Each structure stands twice: as structure tokens, then as C-alpha cells.
Amino acid sequence: MLWLTVAAYMITYMDRVVISSAAPVIRKEFGYSLETMGGILAAFRWGYALFQIPGGWFGDLLGPRRALTLIVIWWSAFTSLTALSWNELSMRTFRFLFGVGEAGAFPIATRSLSRWILPTERGFAQGITHAGSRIGAACTPPLVVWLMVSYGWRSPFFVFGAVGLVWAAVWFYYYRDSPAEHSSVNAPELELIQRHMPSASQAKHAVPWRGILSSSNVQVLCLMYFCYGYCLSVYLDWFPTYLKDSRGFNLKEMGFYASLPLLAGTAGDLMGGWVSDWIGHRSGNLRMARKVVAVTGFVMAAAFILPATFTKDPLASVWFTCLALFGLELTVGVSWAVPLDIGGDYAGSVSAVMNTFGNVGGALSPTVLAFLVTHYGWDKPFIAAAAMCALAAILFSRIDASQQLAAR
């Protein structure tokens, strides 16, 4: 179950990073300005942000098996349709609808693990799933460049869309919404799961939206993730363009060096969740275990973004960015473990609310960055990202992962 979820996360990021790597070629063919391309990139982010809560609710209502199958088919279709765009409006529309489909991915995937993963394994599980997404993002730029050089910029969209359809078929065949429904789960395994997670055998109830939205814990979680989403979008959407336009790398160099910070982020994903679970298991203090790792990661990100921005050496900028992304991604497994910690059987809805705010930040980021670069140069967006990381560190210090959600 975990490895299928890792593959799903990988595909989500592969599909969304394709356009970032293809952006320089698309801009040249259609004559798009930096701000126009920023609007196209933001279209995905707005579809993704606005449909987080409906996506999480859809997964909680229909169950992860059917819900995730349907939305992966949806977004894979619009990944491929992006290649058929003929102007700015059509590309914005396809990217928005692609975002609508991907919106449910992380909340529903989180919900899919809520009945399978024990509490002391959740940080690692969320870390390794997000590591999968970053591996997918890291592998994508070189592959997209090769496909574009060989077959044109449209070919990667068709290839990556087909990969999603294959995954959807495998998921529907193998996954089950409850461990009790799966033929490969034996009696001792089922007893272990139900002993640690009684909700895994309980009937579903209405989602406690009032309890979720009125929780101060959830509110701070959302503000923290807004900061994270803004910063991540800077690197996912614009780092290849930054390397080419500001640091002087050619197209092939851009594809290679754009992947390195994402690989460093993958290591951060794996380490952050594992370390948090280890501290929680040894200390019995879940609040402290989540907080120490996440705050350290955000402080590290803020500290290394600045030298990455101001160094004159293009290669040094890449290496400092690797350290910054490692720190930023230390926080991810921990952040996504918190909805499991506090939300229980409603983890999909809690994580959807959190991810809505994260992706509002991500949706604002492309437009803000394009404006700042056009009027003030490339340094200002990265200074803003460092400030966002510092604020996120302060916010995470106030989150209590041991405080269960009150269903009222």
C-alpha cells in the first residue's frame, strides 16, 4: 500500500513539473512574456488550491480506492491535453482542470494510509511518500529535455499522461479501503492495526467540519503550510527558468542542475519523517518530536536561501539551493503526519484544509515572482522566500501534534 502511494506522489510531481521544464521552449514558440507564463503556471495552482477541500471530502465520502482511481484518470487526461493547447486561454484552461484533478491526490492518499499505517510509522510514511514526489520532480527535467530535443515539447505531456493511466489501473486492482477487506492481511496483522487504531474498524460518520475549521491547531497548521507552499512553488515552477535566464546555463545544463536541489529535497523528506518518528518513539512526546524537526528544517532553509541568492558563482548558487531545499523538505513528512496525528479517520479532510492554504500560497507565488523579477530582478523573490521560511518556523513551534481533533 505504501509503495503504491509513493508511486502516486511521484506521478503527481512528474506531471506538474513537465511544464516548468518545457516553459522556455513554450514561451519561445508562442511568444509569451514572463508574466503570461506566470499566469499559466498559476492556473494549475488555483485549480489545485480551490479543490483541495472538495477533493478531501470526495475521498472521505467515496473511499480512497475509487476516489483516487477516478481523479488520477482525470488529471492524466488533462496532462496530455496540455500538449494540444493552441493559445494562452486554452493552456490556462487545461492547466486549471489538471489542477482540479490533482487537488484530491494528497488528501485522499493521506486518507488511504490512515487505516493502514501505525501512529509511530506515520512520519516515515509521509516522508517517504513525499520523497517519491521529489524523486519524480528531480528525474523529470532531464527526461523532458531529452523528449523535447528528440520529439518536440508536446511529447512529454503525452508520455506522462499515459503513466498515470497505468497506475490508476494497478491501484484499483490492488488497494482496499480497509485492512479487513484485503486478502493478504492475516489475523495477527489485522489485530495489531485495530489495537493501535480503533477507528480502522469503525463505521464512517459525517466529517466534523466545525471541529476542523474552529481548531486553533488546524488554523496555525494552515498558516504554516501557506508559507511552505509559497516557497516550494518558487523552486518547482521557476528554478529551471532562473538557471537559464539569471545564471546563464544552457538548456541541457538547466535540465541537469534543476534536478539537483530536488534530489537534495528527497533526502530531506526521508530524513525528516524518520527522525521525527524516532524521537517520538524514544521520548513518547509527539508534540516535541514533530516540532523539533520541522522548526530546524525551516530555519535551515531560510539560512541557505540567502547565500544561494547573493553568491556570484552559478554552481555555488546551485549547491546552496540544495542545502536550502534539504531543509525545506525536512518539514514535509512531519507536516503531513500532523493531520494523521490529530485528524484520525478524518485525516483526508484535515489535510485537505491544510493543503488548500499551502496551495493558495503556491498559486500566488508564480504571479508574485513574475512581477518581482520583471520590476526588481531575480534576487527579491528569493529574499521573500527566506522570510516565509522564517515565519513558518515560528508558526510550527505553536503546533501540538498530540492534541486530538474535537469533533463538534
N, C-alpha and C positions, 0 to 999 in steps of 0.2 A: 504493500500500500504506500509506504513512504517513498519508494523509488519511482513509482508511477507519478506521485505528486511532484517529486523532484523534476521529472521529465516535463510535466505540465508547466512548472515555473520556468524551466529552460526555454520552452517554446514561446511562452508569453514575451520574454525579453528578446528572443531572436526575432520575433515578428515585429516588435516595436522599434528595434534598433536598425532594421533594414533601411528605413527611410533616412535615418540620421547619416548612415554611411553613403547612401545614394544622393544625399542633399546637394553636394557640389555639382554633380552631373545634372540633376533635375533643374537646378537653378540656371545652369548654362543653357539647357535645351529650351526651357520655357521663358527665360529672361526674368526670372523672379528676383526681386530685391531681397536683402536680408530680412527686412520686416515682413514681407509677404511670406517668405519661407517660415518665419517665426509663427505667423498666423496659422499656417498649415500644420505645423508641429503642435501648436496649441489646440487645434481642433480635436485631435486624439485625446489630449489631456482633459478637455472639458467633457467629452463623452464619457471618458473613464471616471472622472470625478462625480459627475451628476448621477451616474447609475450605480455607484457603489452600494448605497443602501438598498435600492430595489434588487440589485444582484445578490446581496447577502440574504435578503428576505426570501428571494426566489429559491436559493439553496436550502434555507431552513424549511421552507414550505414543501418543496418537491423532493428534497433529499439530494445529497451530492452526486449520487450515481447518475441520475437522469439529468439533473440541472447542469452539471459540468460537461456532460456529453453534448448537450444542446448548445451551450454557449461557445464551446471550442469549435463546433461546426460553423457557428455564426461568424466568429472573428476570423477563422481561417478563410472563409469565403471573401470577406472584405479585405483581408491581406492581399489576396490575389487580385481583387477588383481594383486595388490601388494602381496596379500596372496599366489598367485601361483608362485612367484619367486623361482627359483631353484639355482641361483648363484648371484654373485655380479653384473655382467653385466645386467642380466635380471631385477634385482631390481633397478639398476640405470636407466634403460630404462623406466620401468613402472613409477618410481617417476618423471622422466623428463616429460613424457607425461601427468602425473597427473598435474604437474606444468603448462604445456601449457594450459590445460583446466581451471585451477583456475585463470590463469593470467587475464582473462577478467572480473572476478567476481566483484571486487571493482569498476573499471572504469564504467562498464555497470550498476551496481547497483546505483552508483552516478548519472549517466545519467538518470536512471529510476526515480530518485527523483527530477531532475532539473525542471520538468514541474509540479510538484505536491506540493513542499514544498516552502512556502513563505520565502523571504530573512531573516526575523528576527526569523525564526524557524530552520534555516539550521544547526547552531552549535549544537543545541539539537538533531536534527535528525541524524546528523553524529555521535554525541556522543553515542546515544542510539543504533545505528546500530553496532558501534564498541564494545559497551558494550556487545551486543549479541554475537559477535565473541569471546570475552574474557570469557563470561559465558560458551560458548561451549568448549573453551580450558580448562577452570577450571574444568568442570564436566567430561571431557574425561579421565584424568589419573586414577581416582578411578574405573571408569566403564571399562576401558581397562584392568586394573589389574584383576578385577573380571572375565571378559570374558576369559582372558588368563589362569587364575588359573582353571576355570571351563571347558573351551573348547579348549585351546591352543591359541598360539599367532596369528594364522591366522583368527580366528573367528571375532575379532573386525573389520577387514577390510571389510568383507562381510556385517556385520550389518550396518556399517556407509555408505557403498556404497548404500545400499537399501534405507536408509533415504533420500539421495539426489534425487533418482528417484521419490519418493513420492512428494517431494517439487516441482520438475520440473512440474509435472502434475497439481498441485494446482496453481502454478504461471501462466502457460499458460491459464488455465481456467479463472482466475480472473483478472489478470493485463491488463491494456490498456496503450498504449504509450502516449496517450493524455487524459486529463480530459474530453474533449468534446466527446470522444468515449465511456465513461463509463456510463452505465445506472443508476448508483447510484449517480451520480453527478447532483445536481439540479442547476437551473439557477442562484440563488444568489452565490452559491459556485463557479460556473464557472466564473461569472463576477468578483468575488474577486480575483481569481487566475490570470485571464487575465489582470486585472488592475495593479497588482503588478509585473507581469511577462509577458510583451507583447510577448516575444519570444515563449510562450507556445501556441500561436495560429498562429505562422508564419511558412512558409514553410521551409524545410531544404535546406541548402546551403553547398557547399564544405567546408570541415574542413580547417580552416586557419592555416595550419602547419607553414608557415613562421612567422606569428604573434605569434604563441605559442612558437616556438623554439628561436625566437630572443628577447623575452620578458625577461628583466633582473629580473623582479618579479618571473617569472617561473623558471629561472635559479637558483636563490637563494632558492626558494621553493624546487627544486630538490636536491640541496646540503644538505639542512636541513634534507630532508626525507631520504637521504642516511645514515646520522648519526643515525636517528631513526631506520631505518630498520636493520642496523648492530646490534644495542643494543637489539632490540626486539628478533632477531634471537638467540642471546646468551641464552635468557631465554626460548624461545619456544622449541629450539632444544636440549639444553644441560642441563637445570636445573635439570630434573629428574636424569640424569647420574651424575651430580655434587653432588646431595644429597646422592646418593648411594656410589659413589667412593671416594668422598672427605670428606663428613660429616658423613658417616657411618650408614645411615638409611637403614633398610631392604626394601624389595620390596613393602610391604603393606604401610609402613611408607612413602616411597618415593611417592607413589601414592597420599597419603593424603596431605603431605606437599608441593608437587609440585603444587597443585591446589590453595593454599592459596594466593601466590603473584598474580595469575591471577584473583582471586576474588577481591583483592585489586585494580588491574588494571581496573576491571569492574566499580568500584566506581569512579575511576578517569575519565573513559570515560564519564560516566553520568554527573559528576560534571563539567568537563571542557567545554563541549559544552553548557550546560545550563548557566553557569556563563558568558561565552563569549557572548551569545545572550542577557542575561540580561544587561550586561554592554553596549552592542551596542544599545539596545533599549532605555536605560536611557540616554546615552550620545550622541547618534547619531554619534559616532565616531567609525566606523567599524574597521579601522586600529588599533586603540588603544585597542579595545575590543579583537581582535584576539591575538595581541602581548602580552598583559599583562598576559593572562592565559598561553599561550604556553611557554614563557620565564620562568615564575615561575615554570612550570612543569619540564622543562629540568634542571633547577638549582637544584630543589629538588631531581631529580633522581641522578644527579651527586653527591650530598651531601650524600645520603644514601647508594649508592653502595659501597662506601669505608668502612664504618664500617661493612657492611654486609660481606665484603671480609675478613677483618682482625680480627674480633672477633673470639675467641676460642670456644664460645658456639654455637653448631649447631642450637639450637632453636632460639637464638638471631639473628643468620645469616638469618634465615627464616623471622623473623619479620622485620628486617631492609630491607630485599629484598621486603617485602610487601610495605613498605613506598616508596622504590625506584620505584617499578612498578606503584604505585599510581601516583607518579609524572610524570613518563614517559607517562602514559596513559592520564593524563590531557591534553596532547598536541594533541591527535589523532582527536577528534571531530573538534577541531579548524583547524588542518592541512587539513582535508578533506573538511571543509567548504570553505576554500580559493579557490579551483578550482571552486566551485559553485559561489562564490563571483565574481571572475574575469573572469570565462570562459563562464558563461551563458549557452546557448544551446550547447556549445562545452565542457561542463564540463567533459564529458566522456574522451575526448582526452587529456584535460589538466591534469586530474587526472591520466590518463594512463602514461603520461610522468613523472609526479611526482613519481608514484609508481614504474616505471621502475628503477629509481635511488634508491628508497628505497629498492628494492629487489636485485639490484646489491650489495648493502651493505649487505643485508641478505644472498645473495649467497656466498659472500666472508667470511662471519662470521664463518660458520661451519669449513671450511678448516683452517682459521687462528687460531681459537680456538683450534682445534685438534693439530696443530703444536705447539702452545704456551704451551698447557698442557703437551704434550709429552716431550718438551725440557726444560720448565721453571716452570712447576707446575700450579696449578689452580688459583693462585692469579692474574697473569699477564693479562688474558683475561678480568677480571672484572675491572682492572685499566684502560685498554684501553676503555672499555665501558663507564666508568665515564668521560674520556676525550672526547669521542664522544658526550656525552650529553652536556658538557660544550660548545663545538663548535656549537652544534645545537642551543643552547640558543642565542649565538652571531648572528648566521645566521637568526633566526626567527625575531630578532629585526629589521632587514632590510626589512622585507616583508610588502608590503602595500596592504591589502585586499580590499581597496576602489578603487584601480586602475584597471579599466576595461581593458580587453584584446583588443588590437588593431588588427583587422582582416585585415592584409596586406600581 
